[in-house]
Amino acid sequence: MKTRIKINDIVCYGYHGVRAEEQQLGQEFRVNLDLGLDLPAEVDDRLENTVDYRLAVEAVQQVMTGPKRLLLETLAEEIAGLLLQLPLVLEATVTVCKPHPPIPGVQGGVSVIITRTRK
């Protein structure tokens, strides 16, 4: 892979989690993306020759505002699956963070990171 595109801190509000109050009250989630592309060495400054970042963000928002999920792992998998359908994306690393989990003592959030490649 020659090119990596990173999109950081996509903030979404969703109703995901194991606890009933998480699914009723909802909470903030943060998603980071690291996309691996095999682009030509010469850049010709045309959007159709790379990934439109907006489509990647829309994929994240679609999953995060969609049906309730229990696990961050499930959310990350669903996001990665959509990202790998975008033209030119060969690899997707997705980090889904719950910044304020309902776990006593956890101040820095909980994250799941997965990497998936196009088959």
trRosetta pair geometry for C-beta under 8 A, 3 or more apart (Angstrom, degrees):
i j d omega theta_ij theta_ji phi_ij phi_ji
1 4 7.0 73 136 -66 122 80
1 36 4.0 -31 -149 -175 159 111
1 37 6.7 103 -158 59 99 24
1 38 5.8 -102 -123 -73 57 76
1 90 6.2 -161 -98 70 109 130
1 91 6.2 -65 -75 18 153 128
2 37 7.3 -56 61 96 75 66
2 38 5.7 84 16 -136 96 53
2 39 6.0 -121 80 48 114 68
2 41 7.2 -97 -177 -82 155 67
3 36 7.4 138 83 -159 55 47
3 37 4.5 -29 76 70 106 96
3 38 7.2 167 26 -98 90 15
3 39 4.4 13 -1 20 144 114
3 50 7.8 -91 130 -129 158 102
4 34 6.1 -9 -171 -173 111 87
4 35 6.8 151 -158 76 56 49
4 36 5.8 -23 -101 -98 77 61
4 37 7.4 170 -88 21 27 78
5 33 7.7 -3 107 115 84 103
5 34 7.6 163 81 -155 45 40
5 35 4.5 -12 58 57 94 105
5 37 6.6 34 -6 -4 104 120
5 50 7.7 117 -62 177 141 111
5 51 6.0 -139 26 54 161 124
5 53 7.1 -142 168 -91 135 93
5 56 7.9 -174 110 -25 128 166
6 32 7.2 -5 -169 -178 92 95
6 33 6.7 166 -152 90 46 62
6 34 5.1 -7 -103 -104 83 72
6 35 7.6 -171 -75 19 35 71
7 10 6.3 33 135 -45 108 110
7 32 7.0 175 90 -156 58 51
7 33 4.4 13 49 50 97 107
7 35 7.7 31 -1 -8 99 107
7 53 5.9 147 -88 -153 128 106
7 56 5.9 156 1 109 156 133
7 57 6.6 -134 173 -70 154 88
8 32 5.1 4 -122 -122 59 98
8 33 7.9 -131 -65 35 37 62
9 30 5.5 -32 -134 -158 60 114
9 31 7.9 114 -144 60 13 43
9 32 6.7 14 -39 -81 42 85
10 30 6.9 136 64 -161 49 55
10 31 4.4 -33 62 64 106 93
10 32 7.3 171 12 -77 86 33
10 33 7.3 33 -9 -11 128 103
10 57 5.7 -174 -120 -132 131 85
10 60 4.9 46 119 112 156 159
10 61 7.5 -115 169 -56 123 79
11 28 6.3 -21 -164 -162 95 105
11 29 7.5 152 -154 80 48 48
11 30 5.7 -21 -98 -101 65 75
12 28 7.4 141 79 -156 40 56
12 29 5.0 -22 68 64 90 97
12 30 7.8 165 23 -88 73 28
12 31 6.7 19 5 -4 116 113
12 60 6.8 -152 -41 141 138 97
12 61 6.0 -179 -103 -113 123 63
12 64 3.7 43 129 129 161 149
12 65 6.3 -123 -167 -49 117 83
13 26 5.7 50 170 159 92 128
13 27 7.2 -164 -148 103 70 18
13 28 5.9 -41 -98 -96 70 55
13 29 7.4 158 -102 16 20 80
13 64 7.9 109 57 145 25 109
13 65 7.5 45 72 -96 64 88
14 26 6.1 -170 105 -148 22 96
14 27 7.2 -29 64 61 61 60
14 29 5.5 -8 24 0 113 128
14 64 4.7 -114 -58 176 134 75
14 65 6.2 -128 -95 -87 89 40
14 68 7.8 151 168 -112 93 61
14 75 8.0 112 112 -114 169 140
15 22 7.1 135 -170 139 52 64
15 23 5.0 68 165 -150 93 49
15 24 7.3 100 -150 -32 111 9
15 25 7.9 156 -122 70 84 33
15 26 4.5 -57 -84 -91 72 85
15 68 5.0 -59 103 -99 97 101
16 22 6.7 -43 99 145 33 114
16 23 7.2 34 -111 -93 13 74
16 29 7.2 24 43 -59 121 141
16 64 7.8 -87 -12 -147 132 62
16 68 5.8 172 -93 -156 57 64
16 69 4.7 -1 -130 59 113 76
16 70 7.2 -153 -169 -80 80 6
16 71 8.0 -73 175 49 113 17
16 72 7.5 116 132 -80 134 55
16 75 6.2 19 -145 -60 169 131
17 22 2.8 -39 64 123 143 156
17 23 6.1 -144 56 -47 84 72
17 27 7.2 51 -34 23 137 125
17 70 6.9 -6 138 -150 14 44
17 98 7.4 98 -90 -119 106 150
17 101 8.0 162 -124 -136 124 83
17 102 7.6 74 -174 18 149 112
18 22 7.0 55 47 37 41 141
18 70 5.2 56 -89 -164 65 92
18 71 7.6 43 -61 -71 92 61
19 22 4.6 97 67 -3 86 104
19 23 7.4 -169 95 -1 49 85
19 102 5.9 -55 29 61 157 142
20 23 5.9 -65 -155 42 36 105
20 24 6.1 24 153 -14 71 113
21 24 5.6 -60 -138 44 35 107
21 25 5.4 6 173 5 75 115
21 102 7.1 86 79 -63 119 166
22 25 6.8 -59 -120 51 19 88
22 26 7.4 71 179 -99 50 17
22 27 6.2 -45 -144 -4 81 120
22 102 6.6 -132 -66 2 104 128
23 26 7.8 27 -157 -70 17 54
23 68 5.1 50 -136 -151 106 145
27 98 6.8 47 108 -153 133 94
27 100 6.4 -140 -166 69 125 98
28 99 6.0 -21 95 35 107 116
28 100 6.9 60 51 21 98 107
29 64 5.8 -150 68 -145 136 124
29 75 7.7 -86 -168 162 159 164
29 96 6.3 -14 -176 -169 120 87
29 97 6.6 147 -166 77 66 54
29 98 6.0 -36 -110 -95 80 59
29 99 7.6 172 -123 -3 29 84
30 96 7.8 151 81 -159 47 42
30 97 4.4 -18 64 63 93 111
30 99 5.9 62 -2 -44 115 109
30 109 7.8 -22 34 -152 117 159
31 60 4.9 -179 87 -153 155 132
31 64 6.8 -124 -30 -61 136 138
31 79 6.8 -162 -154 -125 142 166
31 94 6.8 -22 -164 -167 101 88
31 95 6.7 155 -156 83 50 60
31 96 5.5 -11 -104 -104 85 64
31 97 7.2 -170 -76 20 36 77
32 94 7.6 152 80 -159 55 41
32 95 4.2 3 52 53 99 113
32 97 7.5 42 -3 -10 96 113
33 56 5.8 -177 109 167 173 128
33 60 7.1 -114 -49 -63 123 129
33 79 7.9 -127 -93 153 105 125
33 83 6.9 178 -143 -110 127 151
33 92 6.8 -40 -155 -158 94 91
33 93 7.2 136 -163 78 44 61
33 94 6.1 -9 -106 -105 70 66
33 95 7.8 -145 -64 25 32 76
34 92 7.5 138 76 -161 56 43
34 93 4.0 -7 58 57 106 111
35 51 6.1 -47 121 34 157 167
35 56 6.7 -94 -48 -110 143 146
35 83 6.6 -135 -103 178 108 125
35 89 5.3 -65 -162 -127 114 103
35 91 7.0 147 -164 84 44 63
35 92 5.7 -9 -108 -106 71 71
35 93 7.8 -144 -66 28 32 70
36 89 7.3 95 66 -160 53 62
36 90 5.3 -70 102 70 94 90
36 91 3.4 14 41 53 123 109
36 92 7.4 -129 20 -59 80 34
36 93 7.9 71 -22 -10 98 92
36 117 7.9 -27 59 -112 131 86
37 50 7.0 68 150 -146 170 71
37 51 6.3 -146 -74 -21 142 113
37 88 4.9 21 -140 153 111 99
37 89 6.2 -54 -86 -100 85 43
37 90 6.3 136 -114 11 33 94
38 88 7.3 -147 48 -161 62 76
38 90 5.8 44 -12 -17 98 144
39 43 7.5 29 146 -93 130 79
39 49 7.0 92 -145 153 105 87
39 50 6.2 5 -104 -101 138 81
39 88 6.9 37 -77 -165 82 127
40 43 7.7 169 85 -73 86 40
40 49 7.4 -47 26 -178 107 121
43 49 7.7 155 -147 106 59 131
44 49 6.0 66 50 25 102 165
46 49 4.9 74 77 5 92 109
47 50 6.5 -84 -157 50 39 89
47 52 6.0 44 180 -86 111 91
50 88 6.7 -141 -154 106 29 166
51 55 7.0 -118 180 58 83 114
51 56 6.4 52 153 -41 123 118
51 86 5.8 59 -134 142 108 134
51 87 7.4 -179 -100 78 74 68
51 88 5.6 -143 -62 78 86 119
51 89 6.0 64 -92 -61 137 95
52 55 4.6 76 82 -1 99 107
52 56 7.6 179 94 -7 55 83
53 56 5.5 -56 -157 36 44 113
53 57 6.3 40 150 -17 74 105
54 57 5.7 -56 -148 39 34 110
54 58 6.2 38 152 -22 67 106
55 58 5.5 -50 -145 36 33 115
55 59 6.6 40 153 -24 63 100
55 86 5.8 135 118 -115 129 125
56 59 5.7 -50 -154 28 32 114
56 60 6.9 33 149 -17 62 102
56 83 6.1 43 -130 -118 86 98
56 86 6.7 -34 -76 -45 78 165
57 60 5.6 -51 -154 34 37 113
57 61 6.3 34 151 -17 68 107
58 61 5.6 -55 -144 40 33 111
58 62 6.2 42 154 -28 65 103
59 62 5.7 -49 -149 29 29 116
59 63 6.9 21 157 -10 62 104
59 79 6.2 112 133 -150 99 70
59 82 3.9 172 -156 120 119 131
59 83 5.7 156 108 -67 161 68
59 86 7.5 -93 -42 -46 147 118
60 63 6.3 -65 -156 39 30 103
60 64 5.9 14 159 -9 69 118
60 79 5.6 32 -105 -132 64 121
61 64 5.9 -61 -132 46 29 104
61 65 5.7 5 174 3 68 115
62 65 6.9 -69 -136 48 15 91
62 66 5.9 30 156 -45 56 117
62 82 6.9 151 67 -115 130 168
63 66 5.4 -57 -145 19 26 123
63 75 5.9 128 147 -155 120 74
63 78 4.6 150 -128 109 130 118
63 79 4.9 -114 27 -71 160 78
63 82 6.8 -148 -43 1 116 141
64 75 6.7 58 -91 -156 68 122
64 79 7.9 28 -42 -76 86 117
66 78 7.9 -119 59 142 142 153
69 74 4.5 -156 -170 90 133 129
69 75 5.4 173 68 -58 152 85
69 78 7.8 -146 -71 -2 154 140
70 74 6.9 73 54 11 68 141
71 74 4.5 102 70 -2 93 98
71 75 7.2 -156 103 -1 57 83
71 112 7.8 59 163 -42 86 163
72 75 5.5 -55 -154 38 40 114
72 76 6.2 40 151 -20 71 106
72 96 4.6 -177 -167 95 96 119
72 97 8.0 49 -142 -85 139 16
72 98 6.4 -114 -79 -23 126 107
72 110 7.1 -159 -24 118 156 100
72 111 7.3 -163 165 -160 156 30
72 112 4.0 154 116 5 116 128
73 76 5.8 -55 -148 37 30 111
73 77 6.4 31 154 -20 64 107
73 112 5.2 -130 -75 -168 60 160
73 114 7.2 97 -144 -49 69 130
74 77 5.8 -54 -148 35 31 112
74 78 6.4 28 156 -17 65 107
75 78 6.0 -59 -149 37 29 108
75 79 6.4 27 155 -17 65 108
75 96 4.9 113 97 -120 120 168
75 112 7.9 122 60 59 95 130
76 79 5.8 -56 -148 37 30 111
76 80 6.2 31 155 -19 65 107
76 94 4.5 162 -154 101 84 118
76 95 7.4 1 -114 -116 120 13
76 96 4.7 -130 -67 -4 91 119
76 112 5.2 -125 -23 104 146 113
76 113 7.4 -176 -140 -131 153 15
76 114 4.6 126 139 17 129 119
77 80 5.8 -56 -146 37 29 111
77 81 6.4 33 154 -23 63 105
77 114 6.5 2 -73 67 63 170
77 116 7.6 96 -132 -48 61 144
78 81 5.7 -51 -150 31 31 115
78 82 6.8 28 154 -14 63 103
79 82 6.0 -60 -156 37 33 107
79 83 6.3 29 152 -19 68 110
79 92 7.7 -151 122 149 82 138
79 94 4.8 140 92 -137 123 155
79 96 7.2 154 8 -64 145 114
80 83 5.6 -57 -145 38 33 112
80 84 6.3 31 159 -20 67 107
80 92 4.6 168 -138 93 78 125
80 94 4.9 -124 -63 -6 90 132
80 114 6.0 -82 -42 98 148 117
80 115 7.9 154 -124 -154 140 18
80 116 4.2 98 164 27 137 132
81 84 6.1 -57 -148 34 27 108
81 85 7.1 30 151 -23 58 104
81 116 7.4 -20 -65 99 53 164
82 85 5.8 -57 -162 26 37 114
82 86 7.7 47 145 -31 63 92
83 86 5.8 -38 -166 8 45 114
83 89 5.6 -120 156 154 79 162
83 92 4.1 109 98 -104 136 154
83 94 7.2 174 4 -66 147 116
84 89 5.8 -135 -116 107 37 112
84 90 8.0 38 -134 -154 83 13
84 92 5.7 -113 -57 -2 81 125
84 116 6.3 -76 -51 110 136 113
84 117 7.6 116 -116 169 128 19
84 118 5.0 166 -163 -84 107 81
85 89 7.9 11 51 57 27 122
86 89 4.5 57 73 2 97 127
89 92 6.1 28 171 -60 123 99
89 118 7.0 133 108 -47 68 122
90 117 6.4 0 154 -154 71 84
90 118 5.1 -91 -145 19 50 116
91 115 6.6 3 -177 -173 102 96
91 116 7.2 172 -151 89 59 42
91 117 4.8 -22 -101 -104 82 77
91 118 7.2 -102 -62 -2 46 79
92 115 7.2 174 90 -147 43 53
92 116 5.6 -9 59 59 89 86
92 117 8.0 173 20 -86 63 34
93 113 6.6 8 -178 -174 96 94
93 114 7.1 -174 -146 94 55 41
93 115 4.4 -18 -97 -98 83 86
94 113 7.2 174 87 -146 45 50
94 114 5.6 -6 55 58 89 86
94 115 7.9 167 16 -85 63 39
94 116 7.8 -3 5 12 105 101
95 111 5.5 2 -173 -174 97 123
95 112 7.2 169 -148 83 52 43
95 113 4.7 -12 -99 -99 84 84
96 111 6.6 160 81 -151 42 68
96 112 5.3 -5 55 54 92 92
97 109 5.1 30 -178 157 105 139
97 110 7.1 159 -152 82 61 39
97 111 4.2 -25 -96 -94 81 95
98 101 4.7 74 114 -71 121 91
98 109 6.0 171 86 -159 48 87
98 110 5.0 -4 54 57 99 90
98 111 7.6 -172 20 -77 61 47
99 109 4.2 -47 -126 -93 39 123
100 109 6.9 -36 -42 -95 33 79
101 106 5.5 -8 61 88 106 144
101 109 6.7 114 -11 -145 95 46
101 110 4.8 23 -30 6 146 118
103 106 4.4 39 84 7 107 128
103 110 7.2 68 18 -40 140 131
106 109 7.1 134 155 -54 107 6
106 110 6.4 -7 -178 -49 150 95
